[in-house]
Amino acid sequence: MTTNADVPEGLNGVGATALGVAALRAQESRRPDRLFDDPYAQHFLDAVDPATSPWAVAETPGDVDFLRLTAEQVALRTRFLDQALLHAAQDGCDQVVLLACGVDTRAFRLPWPTGVRVFEVDFADVLAFRDTVLTQHGATSTCQRVEVAADLREDWPRTLIEAGLDPTRPTAWLAEGILYALPPEATDLLLERVTAASAPGSVLALDHVEDSELLRTTRAEISAELLDLWQGGPAEALDTWLARYGWRPSVHDATEVAAHYQRPTPAAFAPERADTGHAWLATAELP
Ligand SMILES: C[S@@+](CC[C@H](N)C(=O)[O-])C[C@H]1O[C@@H](n2cnc3c(N)ncnc32)[C@H](O)[C@@H]1O
């Protein structure tokens, strides 16, 4: 276990949600009917002193209402986005960019086609924390992997291109667990930059979660800072927003994806409840 001082700054506060997601991936990985297996997720939790993170709840994320409510959505989104990225790679996107990757381990756990390069973008200290844990556990990547330390508020496309991304070739992009935490104008800038760095044939895979009374109430139980986590995301419906930037979107409600994977409707997005909202999973292709 690391000490408080070892928890990277980027995984404090709002960034700590990356550890909350890891707790849910670890939980899903323990299910016999799991939708994916992330054998490293628990190691990130084990590496953090529980006193330093509200998310370091290790094997009992179900004890935290917010995590219990978002568990199904995280399981569904992980599987859906795994499939979306693998399909894009099989269809010719031999460069994959994981934006704000947190402790994502797709570069280690997915069966990438030969020759795929996965670029992992996050703050330097988050990448270093992830590296330390993965190295300790002997993780081996299943692709060529390029870590890109960058701040998404700055000129990250230039950093990515300097790191080797070729914007003249199709890219598969991942924006997972990001949109809802950005205000509308920041999502516009993000998509503008992704689009500008994308060649025809590129694919964008993403999720988005609408805030709701139920999510607000359960976030408030954890911290006031977390209550402010939702910043709205795109100002328009996802398909309209993606199409406005020239992408051909395919957007699915989380309830539809749950039915597809034979999982119950996630409680946080149950349409019959007045205090819930929607969650979506989407892919989009640039013609
Ligand atoms: C909710 S987590 C999502 C992580 C990952 N995509 C997932 O779903 O597991 C948010 C991540 O965004 C990163 N992040 C937040 N603001 C950022 C910024 N301005 N530049 C780069 N990364 C950022 C944090 O460090 C954290 O790892």
The ligand as an ORCA input file, in Angstrom:
! r2SCAN-3c Opt
* xyz 0 1
  C     -13.520      9.755    -14.570
  S     -11.820      9.450    -14.881
  C     -12.027      8.584    -16.391
  C     -10.905      7.652    -16.569
  C     -11.092      6.636    -17.671
  N     -11.433      7.229    -18.937
  C     -12.110      5.602    -17.248
  O     -13.237      5.648    -17.697
  O     -11.752      4.761    -16.424
  C     -11.218     10.982    -15.297
  C      -9.752     11.029    -15.728
  O      -9.579     12.255    -16.395
  C      -8.295     12.736    -16.110
  N      -8.309     14.170    -16.369
  C      -9.120     15.082    -15.768
  N      -8.851     16.319    -16.250
  C      -7.846     16.171    -17.171
  C      -7.131     17.073    -17.977
  N      -7.390     18.361    -17.958
  N      -6.162     16.581    -18.782
  C      -5.870     15.261    -18.806
  N      -6.535     14.346    -18.060
  C      -7.489     14.802    -17.244
  C      -8.073     12.395    -14.658
  O      -6.702     12.393    -14.341
  C      -8.719     11.015    -14.590
  O      -7.779     10.007    -14.841
*
